[in-house]
């Protein structure tokens, strides 16, 4: 598994290098890079397990940047209503619930949520904007889960390389 993960990381790095970073990837290319990583790493399952240990069913769920929806498919059924903010059109088209095809910075949402999840999204946000980004989530949720790769990991270094 470990070798597969690093192979996926290498392939993803090649895709990113060829396109000069995430912000220049087409929706299709980003989707491909994301799927390579997701298929070769158990990280999404671990995230789901850790969240499930800490939550109870509720009325409303928000996920910022749900990507392929793997976390959402496991968490959203515990809530009466699911809302997603996903800038990638291919990923957004696959989600069930209220979907905003937008970035979190650009979307206007006034409702409050029982749970908000933001997993592996901050790499796409300039570090100087993290406080405002997370604050906007926290203002709209009773419980907020923000997931990032371990600061010293190779994946974190790769992803942060493209963060201005």
Buried (B, 14 or more C-beta within 10 A) or exposed (E): EEEEBBEBBEBBBEBBEEBEBBEEBEBEBBBBBBBBBBEBBEBBEEBBEEBEEEBEEBEBBBBBBBBBBBBBBBBBEBBEBBBBBBBBEBBBEBBEBBBBBBBBEEBEBEEEBBBBBBBBBBBBBEEEEBEEBBEBBEEBBEBBBBBBBEEEEBBBEBBBEBBE
